[in-house]
Amino acid sequence: MMASAAPRIVEARTRAAMAKRAIALITVTGFAAVLVLARAAHPGHTTASHTPSSSGSPVGQSSDEESGNFGFGSGSIAPAQNVAPSVQTHTS
């Protein structure tokens, strides 16, 4: 019985080793594909070349910036400076 079990075990180990190699190859290929796709779709990387505008000012600079206004607009996330805080504190 031991003589017939040995070749089956060797065959099973060979199949397991081939399966491990196939899984490793698929994993490496998938990782490389994701890496290539991530580099191609990276939002911080521009593919267009930079061309200066005809006015000589940098691209994206508006007339607000040229006049000293930084273009933040009227929106604000902080309360007005003269408003008292709505939280009351009590010390004893």
C-alpha positions, 0 to 999 in steps of 0.5 A: 500500500505504501508503494502505490501512495508514494507516486500519488503524493509526488504527483499531488506535490507537483500539482500544488507547486505548479498551482502556487507558481501560477498564482504567483505569476497571476498576482505579479501580473495583476499588480503590474497592471494596476501599477500601470493603470494608476500611473496612467490615470494619476490626477496630479500629472498633466500630459498637456504642455505648458504654453504661456499666454499672450499677455505674458502673465502666468496661466490661471492668473486673473484680473483679481490677482493682478489688482491685489485681490487674491480672489478668495471671494466673500465666503468665510468659514470663521464667524465675524470677529465682533460676535461673542461666542455662543458658549457660556462658561462658569467658574466658581 
